[in-house]
Amino acid sequence: MKRAFTIVAVLCFVALAGLSLVWAQHGQHTGGGHDAASQITDQRQFVRFPDELRDHTLANMRDHLLALQEIQEALARGKEDLAGQIAERRLGMSSLSLHGAHEVAQYMPQGMQDAGTDMHRNASRFAVEAQNASVTGDLKPALEALSKVTAACVGCHAGYRLQ
């Protein structure tokens, strides 16, 4: 029972963090979701990407959110191995070429690059911990690793804004 509660609590946190990121991205590109006062206080650094790379990067971030949702669903169903596979394939270090990370990195400030690298490394760590959990039944290390993935996302979105 305690394991189920822990899983539900962490999944709710991750879902809320993901929704916040979606809302923030939606508001910045549609002009909606923000009033004049909140736009004045937005202190995030603007990062200019060429239009095509900006669109590609935003699509990648939406896929990252989808991958997080699929990971949560797999964990909720007791499919830790599947959660690890999704993480590594879509978010982990082995996904860098899929996302064209080398191409977009040249437009990112160092802090944004570091946050992205942290997210990808933590996703690979989560993948290992999820596989371990499928053997041990102990989800705590996997959930801690997953929280570091979303923390990197939240940190990057709190500090940077694509223009």
C-alpha positions in Angstrom: 0.0 0.0 0.0 2.8 2.4 0.9 4.5 1.7 -2.5 1.3 2.4 -4.3 0.9 5.7 -2.4 4.5 6.7 -3.2 4.0 5.9 -6.9 0.8 7.9 -7.1 2.3 10.9 -5.2 5.4 11.0 -7.4 3.4 10.6 -10.6 1.0 13.4 -9.6 4.0 15.7 -9.0 5.6 14.8 -12.4 2.2 15.3 -14.1 1.8 18.7 -12.5 5.3 19.7 -13.5 4.7 18.6 -17.0 1.4 20.6 -17.2 3.2 23.7 -15.9 5.8 23.4 -18.7 3.1 22.9 -21.3 1.2 25.9 -20.0 4.4 28.0 -20.0 5.3 27.0 -23.5 1.8 27.5 -24.8 1.5 30.9 -23.3 4.9 32.1 -24.7 4.0 31.1 -28.3 0.4 32.1 -28.5 0.5 35.2 -26.4 -2.2 33.8 -24.2 -2.1 32.6 -20.7 -0.2 35.6 -19.3 -1.4 39.0 -18.2 0.7 42.2 -18.7 2.0 42.1 -15.1 3.3 38.5 -15.4 5.1 39.3 -18.7 6.9 42.2 -17.0 8.2 39.9 -14.2 9.3 37.1 -16.5 13.0 37.1 -16.0 13.9 34.1 -18.2 16.7 34.6 -20.7 15.5 34.7 -24.3 17.3 32.3 -26.5 17.0 32.8 -30.3 17.0 29.8 -32.5 16.6 29.8 -36.3 12.9 29.3 -36.9 13.2 25.7 -38.2 15.4 24.7 -35.2 13.0 26.4 -32.8 10.1 24.5 -34.1 12.1 21.3 -34.1 13.2 21.9 -30.5 9.7 22.7 -29.3 8.5 19.5 -30.9 11.2 17.6 -29.1 10.2 19.1 -25.8 6.6 18.1 -26.4 7.8 14.6 -27.1 9.8 14.7 -23.9 6.5 15.5 -22.0 4.8 12.6 -23.8 7.7 10.3 -22.9 7.3 11.3 -19.3 3.6 10.6 -19.4 4.3 7.2 -21.0 6.9 6.4 -18.3 4.5 7.3 -15.6 1.9 5.0 -17.2 4.3 2.2 -17.4 5.3 2.6 -13.8 1.7 2.7 -12.7 1.1 -0.6 -14.5 4.2 -2.2 -12.8 6.1 -2.2 -16.1 9.4 -0.8 -14.8 11.4 -2.4 -17.7 9.2 -0.6 -20.3 9.5 2.7 -18.4 13.3 2.3 -18.5 13.2 1.5 -22.2 11.1 4.6 -23.0 13.3 6.8 -20.9 16.5 5.7 -22.6 15.2 5.7 -26.1 13.4 9.0 -26.0 15.1 11.0 -23.2 18.4 9.3 -22.4 21.9 9.8 -23.7 21.2 7.4 -26.5 18.5 9.8 -27.8 20.8 12.7 -28.5 21.1 12.0 -32.2 17.4 11.5 -32.5 16.9 15.1 -31.2 19.6 16.7 -33.2 21.2 17.8 -30.0 24.5 18.7 -31.6 22.9 21.0 -34.1 20.8 23.0 -31.6 23.5 23.1 -28.9 25.4 25.8 -30.7 22.5 28.2 -30.2 22.1 27.5 -26.5 23.8 29.4 -23.6 26.0 27.2 -21.5 23.5 26.9 -18.7 20.8 25.7 -21.1 23.3 23.1 -22.6 24.1 22.0 -19.0 20.4 21.6 -18.1 19.8 19.5 -21.3 22.8 17.3 -20.6 21.6 16.8 -17.0 18.2 15.8 -18.2 19.6 13.3 -20.7 22.0 11.8 -18.2 19.4 11.6 -15.5 17.0 9.9 -17.9 19.7 7.3 -18.6 20.2 6.9 -14.8 16.4 6.5 -14.4 16.4 3.8 -17.1 19.0 1.7 -15.1 17.1 2.3 -11.8 13.8 1.3 -13.5 15.4 -1.9 -14.7 16.8 -2.5 -11.2 13.3 -1.9 -9.7 11.8 -4.6 -12.0 14.1 -7.1 -10.2 14.2 -5.7 -6.6 10.7 -4.3 -6.4 12.1 -1.1 -4.8 10.9 1.9 -6.8 12.5 4.6 -4.6 15.8 4.9 -6.5 13.9 4.9 -9.8 11.5 7.6 -8.6 14.3 9.7 -7.3 16.1 9.4 -10.6 12.9 10.4 -12.4 12.4 13.4 -10.2 15.9 14.6 -11.3 14.9 14.3 -15.0 11.9 16.6 -14.4 14.0 18.9 -12.2 16.3 19.5 -15.1 13.3 20.3 -17.3 11.8 22.6 -14.7 15.2 24.4 -14.2 15.7 24.9 -17.9 12.2 26.2 -18.5 12.5 28.5 -15.4 15.7 30.1 -16.8 15.3 30.1 -20.5 12.7 31.0 -23.1 12.9 30.3 -26.8 12.3 33.3 -29.0 
